[in-house]
Amino acid sequence: MKTLIVGDLHINERSISEIDEIFEKDILSIESDRIIQLGDFFDKNTPTPLELKFSSELVLKLKKHYKEVIILSGTGSHDLLRGTSVIEHLESLGVKVIKGDYNEDNLLFGHWMTNESKFEYGTAKHTVTELKKYKNVFLGHQHNPQIIDDHIYHIGSIRHVNFNEVDDIKHIVLLEDDRLFFIQLKHCIPMKDVTDVTQLEQIDTRTKVRVIFNSFEDYKKNASYVNKVGKKFFLFKLKMNFEQSKILVNASKKLDPTEINKNNIIQSYIDKIEDKEVQRLLKEQFDENI
């Protein structure tokens, strides 16, 4: 028995072409009896018509390649809507949808954190000690791959979803009897952090890019440029890696004391910037970080 184990997909409209390419070029060519997907099939619990259409088409492809298709219901805002899983409709296509954990032959498949997961942050469902009784444990939910113990694994998402995954190598797992094979996914769109804006011209447009500014002066000087260049990339984000406090203090000196609050200070400062594009970008970033 060969089992292919695949992590979080997070299907959204932007990711459809990437996910389709990953399956077509990296996954569907792998010989296996069945495939198990570990949850967070959709990115949101209100999938759009286009996302629903793609999900159905993808499932039908999986059905042609594998004798059995199992999909775990994820958690929270990615899957549940008023207590109902948004992937239940896939059962009508012949897929086995599992609500909660899937336990078979002392193998456990789940969608949650352990107490030693890298991004657990107080949300652990089980301790590693509790999981020792299983031959192997395969987990979704955490996008970063992690070998927690010699038999407990976060498989990781099949694509770069968030920028805390910049250095991740994405892979899936083939389980053949008692042997594990980690198979690298070669067609995910790469993700890069950039601290020097001059590097942007050398980066392939098929990249998810985040520019990190370590000073406000650097940001103000380059905001218009990065906004223009950033439009060519598959995904483009900015991160303000500097303190807002000095900007707020300087701006507050020009306000009436009765009007001083954080939002007024920020808006007053932004209003004085002549470059309208810089104004817009700065407002967006402060709104995102407040």
C-alpha positions in Angstrom: 0.0 0.0 0.0 1.4 3.4 -1.0 -0.1 6.5 0.6 0.7 10.0 -0.6 0.3 12.6 2.1 -0.2 16.3 1.2 -0.3 19.3 3.5 -2.4 22.5 3.4 -3.6 23.8 0.0 -5.3 27.1 1.0 -7.1 27.4 -2.3 -7.9 31.0 -3.2 -8.4 32.6 -6.6 -4.8 34.0 -6.7 -3.3 30.6 -6.0 -5.3 28.5 -8.5 -2.8 28.5 -11.3 0.1 27.7 -8.8 -1.7 24.9 -7.1 -2.8 23.4 -10.5 0.8 23.5 -11.7 2.1 21.9 -8.5 -0.4 19.0 -8.8 0.1 18.6 -12.6 3.9 18.6 -12.5 4.9 17.5 -9.0 2.2 15.4 -7.5 -0.1 13.5 -10.0 2.9 11.9 -11.6 3.7 10.0 -8.3 2.5 6.4 -8.3 0.3 5.8 -5.2 -2.8 3.8 -4.2 -4.3 6.7 -2.4 -3.8 10.3 -1.4 -4.6 12.0 2.0 -4.8 15.8 2.2 -4.3 17.1 5.8 -6.9 20.0 5.9 -7.3 23.7 5.1 -8.3 22.7 1.6 -9.7 26.3 1.1 -8.1 29.5 2.3 -11.5 30.9 3.6 -14.7 29.4 4.7 -16.6 31.2 2.0 -15.1 29.9 -1.2 -15.9 31.8 -4.4 -17.6 30.2 -7.4 -14.2 30.1 -9.2 -12.6 28.4 -6.1 -15.5 25.9 -5.9 -15.1 25.1 -9.6 -11.4 24.5 -9.3 -11.7 22.4 -6.2 -14.2 20.1 -7.9 -12.0 19.8 -11.0 -9.0 19.0 -8.8 -10.8 16.3 -6.9 -11.9 14.7 -10.2 -8.3 14.6 -11.3 -7.3 13.0 -8.0 -10.0 10.4 -8.4 -8.6 9.4 -11.8 -5.1 8.9 -10.4 -5.7 7.3 -7.0 -8.0 4.6 -5.9 -8.9 6.5 -2.7 -9.0 10.2 -1.9 -9.2 11.3 1.7 -9.5 15.0 2.8 -9.4 16.2 6.4 -11.7 18.9 7.4 -9.5 21.8 8.7 -10.2 24.2 11.5 -11.7 27.7 12.2 -12.0 30.4 9.6 -10.4 28.3 6.8 -13.0 25.6 6.8 -15.9 25.9 9.2 -18.9 28.1 8.5 -21.5 28.2 11.3 -20.3 24.8 12.4 -20.4 23.2 8.9 -17.4 22.2 6.9 -17.2 23.9 3.5 -15.6 20.8 2.0 -18.5 18.5 2.7 -19.8 18.9 -0.9 -16.7 17.0 -2.1 -18.3 13.8 -0.7 -20.7 13.9 -3.7 -17.7 13.4 -6.0 -16.6 10.2 -4.2 -14.1 11.8 -1.8 -13.9 10.6 1.8 -14.2 13.8 4.0 -12.9 13.2 7.5 -14.2 15.5 10.3 -11.5 15.5 12.9 -8.6 13.1 13.0 -8.1 10.0 10.8 -6.7 7.0 12.6 -5.8 3.8 10.7 -3.5 1.0 11.5 -1.8 3.0 14.3 -1.2 5.9 11.9 -2.7 9.2 12.9 -3.5 12.0 10.5 -4.6 15.4 11.9 -4.8 19.1 11.6 -3.5 20.7 14.7 -0.4 21.7 16.8 1.6 19.7 19.3 3.2 21.3 22.3 6.5 21.2 20.4 5.3 22.6 17.1 7.3 25.6 16.0 4.2 27.9 15.8 2.2 26.4 18.6 1.7 29.6 20.5 -0.5 28.0 23.2 -2.8 26.2 20.8 -1.4 22.7 21.2 -4.0 19.9 21.1 -1.7 17.1 22.1 1.7 16.7 23.7 4.5 14.7 22.1 4.4 12.2 24.9 0.7 11.5 24.2 1.5 10.7 20.6 4.2 8.2 21.3 1.8 5.3 21.0 1.3 5.9 17.3 3.6 4.4 14.7 3.6 7.7 12.8 1.7 11.0 13.1 1.2 13.3 10.1 0.0 16.8 10.7 -1.3 19.8 8.8 -2.1 23.2 10.1 1.5 24.5 10.5 2.7 25.6 7.0 6.4 25.2 7.9 7.6 21.5 7.7 8.9 20.2 10.9 10.1 16.8 12.2 8.9 17.0 15.8 10.0 13.6 16.8 11.3 10.6 15.0 7.7 9.7 14.1 5.8 13.0 14.3 5.7 15.3 11.3 4.3 18.6 10.2 4.2 18.0 6.4 3.9 21.8 5.7 1.8 23.5 3.1 2.3 22.7 -0.6 3.0 26.4 -1.4 4.4 29.5 0.3 1.3 31.0 1.9 2.8 33.5 4.5 6.1 35.3 4.7 7.3 33.3 7.7 7.8 30.5 5.2 10.5 32.3 3.1 13.2 29.7 3.8 11.0 26.7 3.6 11.5 23.9 1.1 8.1 22.5 0.3 7.5 18.8 0.1 5.0 16.0 0.4 5.4 12.5 1.8 5.0 9.1 0.2 4.4 6.3 2.8 5.1 2.9 1.4 4.5 0.2 4.0 6.8 1.4 6.8 9.1 3.6 4.7 8.8 7.3 4.3 10.0 9.3 1.3 10.0 13.1 1.4 9.5 14.4 -2.1 10.4 18.0 -2.8 7.9 20.2 -4.7 9.8 21.9 -7.5 7.0 24.1 -9.0 5.9 26.2 -6.1 6.4 29.9 -6.6 9.5 31.0 -4.6 9.2 33.6 -1.8 11.8 36.1 -1.0 12.5 38.8 1.6 14.4 41.9 0.3 16.2 44.5 2.4 17.9 46.3 -0.5 15.5 47.6 -3.2 18.3 47.5 -5.8 17.9 43.7 -5.8 14.3 43.9 -7.1 15.4 44.3 -10.7 17.2 40.9 -10.6 14.3 38.9 -9.2 12.2 36.8 -11.5 8.6 38.2 -11.8 7.2 34.7 -10.8 8.2 35.4 -7.2 6.4 36.3 -4.0 8.4 39.3 -2.7 8.4 41.3 0.5 10.5 44.4 0.9 11.6 45.1 4.5 12.4 48.7 5.3 14.6 49.2 8.4 14.2 53.0 8.6 11.4 55.5 7.7 13.8 57.6 5.7 14.7 54.6 3.5 11.0 53.9 3.0 10.1 57.5 2.2 12.9 57.7 -0.4 12.0 54.4 -2.2 8.2 54.1 -1.7 7.2 55.3 -5.2 9.9 53.2 -6.8 9.0 49.9 -5.1 5.3 50.5 -5.7 6.0 50.8 -9.4 8.4 47.8 -9.6 6.3 45.7 -7.3 3.4 45.4 -9.7 5.4 43.0 -11.9 5.6 40.3 -9.2 3.2 37.5 -8.5 2.8 38.8 -5.0 4.3 41.9 -3.5 4.3 43.1 0.2 6.0 45.7 2.3 7.1 45.4 5.9 7.9 48.4 8.1 10.7 47.1 10.4 11.2 50.3 12.3 9.6 51.9 15.3 6.7 54.3 14.7 7.3 56.1 18.0 9.8 58.7 16.7 7.5 59.6 13.8 4.6 60.0 16.2 6.5 62.2 18.6 7.7 64.5 15.9 4.2 64.8 14.4 2.4 65.3 17.7 4.3 68.5 18.4 2.3 70.2 15.6 -1.1 69.1 16.9 -3.4 70.7 19.4 -3.1 68.8 22.7 -6.8 68.1 22.7 -6.5 66.3 19.4 -3.6 64.1 20.2 -4.3 60.4 19.8 -2.4 57.9 17.7 -4.7 58.0 14.6 -4.7 61.8 14.5 -1.0 61.9 14.8 -0.5 59.5 12.0 -3.0 61.2 9.7 -1.5 64.6 10.4 2.0 63.4 9.5 0.8 61.7 6.3 -1.2 64.7 5.2 2.0 66.7 5.0 3.7 64.4 2.5 3.5 65.9 -1.0 4.0 62.6 -2.9 0.4 61.2 -3.1 1.7 57.7 -3.9 3.9 57.8 -0.8 0.9 59.1 1.2 -1.2 56.1 0.1 1.4 53.5 0.7 2.3 54.9 4.1 -1.3 55.0 5.2 -1.8 51.4 4.1 1.2 50.3 6.1 0.3 52.1 9.3 -3.3 50.8 9.1 -1.9 47.3 8.7 0.6 47.6 11.6 -1.5 49.5 14.2 
